[in-house]
Amino acid sequence: MRWVVGVDVGEGSHGALALVAWAAGQARPGIGDLVAVHVLEAEHLRVVLRLHHLDEVTAEARRVTEKTLARHGLETPVEIVQAIEASDGLAAVAERLAADAIVVGRHAGLDGSGLGRLGRIARRSLQELAAPVIVAPHDLTPEAVGAGPILALSSLGDDSVEAVRFARRLATWLGRELVVAHGEERPSEGLGALEAWVTATGVRADRLQVVEGSILASAPRLVSELQAALLVTGSRMLSGIGRRLHTSIGSELAASAPLAVAVVPPAP
């Protein structure tokens, strides 16, 4: 799989890099194509270019990015790009490289607490969803990644199809089981529907699980019980108004879940 990981000059991307370092040790046959990207945002450039030449700014950004990667034992190509917003720069690189996912950090730690839990870059990346976006808590370490399966959540709708397919590829690549879970008011009646839906997607799930009630409310318990390594969910691609009227399951889990969360856009 090909991942684009966003690297900043502070602590915000350390969890994302820890996830990448963990994946490098798990993946079959290795991390594949990984590109680290540091985005020079337009507003920042307007300030620093008053005192420094662009070549100096770019060279310093590359030096700091490579130093940050080295702290996580990663040797990978580095791209320094310019964009209005960091999320725009990451999306552009992901599109150019046909990346399978964009990996970013969030402000909240593993406990999901704090104001602005996602942070600007993760929030914008999830709103745009130019590719599957994997959001990692800022304090995630390779040792904190669960020893269990890849856990994919299904609504039994079209918004979950690409998410489950992505989760299958991820599980195979990382050598983990794939568990597909769904929430129903009457769990005993939901297993058949889940089985039929998974079969229709053409995805092979190693286990199916139906929980009572909202999958959003049940996800933290499932993650804990399964010791899930990574959580995958789809997106309904809500508009700004839609996000105000309805809960975005993907964004809520990406902001608060005690592990890395992949949010996958539906097929175009």
C-alpha positions in Angstrom: 0.0 0.0 0.0 1.1 3.5 -0.6 0.8 6.0 2.2 1.3 9.8 2.3 2.1 10.9 5.9 1.9 14.5 7.0 4.8 15.7 9.1 4.8 19.0 11.0 7.5 20.7 13.0 5.9 20.1 16.4 4.6 17.1 18.2 1.3 16.8 16.3 2.5 14.2 13.8 4.4 11.9 16.2 1.4 9.6 16.5 1.0 9.4 12.8 4.7 8.5 12.4 4.5 6.0 15.2 1.6 4.3 13.3 3.7 4.2 10.1 6.7 2.8 12.0 4.4 0.1 13.5 3.0 -0.7 10.0 6.5 -1.0 8.6 7.2 -3.8 11.0 3.9 -5.6 10.3 3.3 -5.2 6.6 3.7 -7.9 4.1 6.1 -7.5 2.4 7.1 -4.2 4.1 5.8 -0.7 4.2 5.5 -0.3 0.5 5.6 3.2 -0.9 5.7 5.7 1.9 6.2 9.4 1.3 6.6 12.0 4.1 5.1 15.4 3.2 5.7 18.7 5.0 3.4 21.5 3.7 4.6 25.1 3.7 1.3 26.9 4.2 0.7 30.3 2.4 0.1 32.3 5.6 3.3 31.0 7.2 5.3 31.7 4.0 4.1 35.3 3.9 5.7 35.9 7.3 9.0 34.0 6.9 9.8 35.1 3.4 10.1 38.7 4.7 13.3 37.5 6.4 14.5 34.4 4.5 14.8 33.2 1.0 12.4 30.4 -0.1 15.4 28.1 -0.7 16.4 28.6 3.0 12.9 27.9 4.3 12.6 24.8 2.2 16.0 23.4 3.2 15.2 24.0 6.9 11.8 22.3 6.5 13.5 19.3 4.9 16.1 19.1 7.6 13.5 19.2 10.4 11.3 16.7 8.6 14.2 14.2 8.1 15.2 14.6 11.7 11.7 13.9 12.9 11.5 10.8 10.7 14.8 9.6 12.1 13.4 9.7 15.6 10.9 7.1 14.5 13.5 5.0 12.6 12.0 5.9 9.3 14.0 6.5 6.1 11.6 7.5 3.3 11.4 10.1 0.5 10.5 13.6 1.8 8.5 16.2 -0.2 8.3 19.8 0.8 5.3 21.4 -0.9 3.5 24.7 -0.9 -0.3 25.1 -0.5 -2.9 27.4 1.0 -3.8 24.8 3.7 -1.8 21.7 4.8 -4.7 19.5 3.9 -4.7 20.8 0.3 -1.0 20.0 0.0 -1.4 16.5 1.3 -4.4 15.8 -0.9 -2.5 17.0 -4.0 0.5 14.7 -3.3 -1.9 11.8 -2.6 -3.7 12.4 -5.9 -0.4 12.7 -7.9 1.0 9.5 -6.4 -2.4 7.6 -6.4 -1.9 7.0 -2.7 -4.0 4.4 -0.8 -4.3 6.7 2.3 -3.3 9.9 3.9 -2.0 9.6 7.5 -2.3 12.6 9.8 -2.1 13.2 13.6 -4.9 14.6 15.8 -4.7 17.0 18.8 -6.4 14.6 21.2 -4.4 11.8 22.8 -5.3 8.2 23.3 -7.9 9.2 25.9 -9.7 11.4 23.4 -9.7 14.4 25.7 -9.0 18.0 24.9 -10.4 21.0 23.1 -10.3 20.9 19.3 -9.7 17.2 19.4 -9.1 16.7 15.7 -7.1 19.8 15.0 -7.3 21.9 11.9 -5.4 19.6 9.5 -7.1 16.4 10.5 -10.5 18.1 10.4 -10.0 19.6 7.0 -8.6 16.3 5.6 -11.7 14.5 6.8 -14.0 17.1 5.3 -12.3 16.9 1.9 -11.6 13.1 1.9 -9.5 13.2 -1.2 -8.5 9.7 -0.3 -8.9 7.4 2.8 -7.6 9.4 5.8 -6.1 7.7 8.8 -6.1 9.8 11.9 -3.8 8.9 14.8 -3.8 10.1 18.4 -0.7 12.4 18.9 0.6 10.2 21.7 0.2 6.8 20.0 3.3 4.6 20.1 4.0 1.4 18.2 3.7 -0.5 21.5 0.2 1.0 22.1 -1.2 -0.4 18.8 -3.6 -3.3 19.6 -2.6 -6.9 19.0 -5.9 -7.8 17.5 -7.7 -7.4 14.2 -8.6 -4.6 11.8 -12.1 -3.6 12.9 -14.5 -2.2 10.1 -17.8 -0.7 10.9 -20.8 -1.2 8.5 -24.0 0.7 8.2 -25.2 -1.9 5.6 -25.3 1.0 3.2 -23.3 2.2 0.2 -21.3 4.5 2.4 -19.6 1.5 4.1 -18.7 -0.6 1.0 -15.4 1.1 0.1 -14.5 1.2 3.8 -14.9 -2.6 4.2 -12.9 -3.2 1.0 -10.2 -0.9 2.2 -10.1 -2.7 5.6 -9.8 -6.0 3.8 -6.7 -4.8 1.9 -5.3 -3.3 5.0 -5.8 -6.5 7.0 -4.2 -8.6 4.4 -1.3 -6.2 4.1 -0.7 -6.2 7.8 -1.3 -9.9 8.4 -4.3 -9.3 10.7 -7.9 -10.6 10.8 -10.7 -8.5 9.5 -13.8 -8.1 11.8 -16.8 -6.4 10.3 -19.3 -5.0 12.9 -22.8 -3.6 12.7 -25.2 -2.1 15.2 -28.9 -3.2 15.4 -31.7 -2.7 17.9 -32.3 -6.5 17.8 -28.8 -8.1 17.3 -30.3 -11.6 16.7 -32.0 -10.3 13.6 -29.1 -8.4 12.3 -26.5 -11.1 11.7 -28.2 -12.4 8.5 -28.5 -8.9 7.1 -24.8 -8.3 7.8 -23.8 -11.6 6.2 -25.8 -10.8 3.1 -24.3 -7.3 2.9 -20.7 -8.5 3.3 -21.3 -11.2 0.6 -22.7 -8.6 -1.7 -19.5 -6.5 -1.4 -17.4 -9.4 -2.4 -15.2 -9.0 0.7 -14.0 -11.9 2.8 -14.5 -11.1 6.5 -12.8 -13.3 9.1 -15.5 -12.6 11.7 -18.8 -10.8 11.8 -20.2 -9.1 14.9 -23.5 -7.5 15.5 -23.9 -5.3 18.6 -27.1 -3.9 20.2 -27.9 -0.2 19.5 -25.7 2.4 18.0 -22.4 1.3 16.5 -20.9 4.7 17.4 -21.7 4.1 21.1 -20.5 0.5 21.0 -17.3 1.1 19.1 -15.1 1.9 22.1 -16.2 -1.4 23.9 -15.6 -3.4 20.7 -12.1 -1.9 20.3 -11.2 -2.8 23.8 -12.7 -6.3 23.7 -11.0 -7.2 20.4 -7.8 -5.2 21.1 -8.3 -3.8 17.6 -5.2 -2.5 15.9 -7.0 0.0 13.7 -10.7 1.1 13.2 -12.1 1.7 9.7 -15.4 3.4 8.9 -17.1 4.9 5.9 -18.2 8.5 5.4 -21.5 9.8 4.2 -19.7 12.9 2.9 -22.0 15.3 4.7 -22.2 18.9 3.6 -21.6 21.7 6.1 -25.3 21.9 6.9 -25.5 18.1 7.1 -22.7 17.9 9.6 -24.6 20.4 11.8 -27.8 18.4 11.6 -26.3 14.9 11.8 -23.5 13.2 13.7 -20.6 12.3 11.5 -19.6 8.9 12.8 -16.3 9.0 11.0 -15.2 12.4 12.4 -16.5 11.6 15.9 -14.5 8.3 16.0 -11.5 9.9 14.4 -11.5 12.6 17.2 -12.1 10.4 20.2 -11.3 6.7 19.6 -8.4 5.3 21.6 -6.6 4.1 18.4 -5.9 5.2 14.9 -9.1 5.5 12.8 -9.4 5.3 9.0 -12.2 7.2 7.4 -12.9 6.1 3.8 -15.0 8.0 1.2 -17.6 6.2 -0.8 -17.0 5.3 -4.5 -17.4 8.3 -6.8 
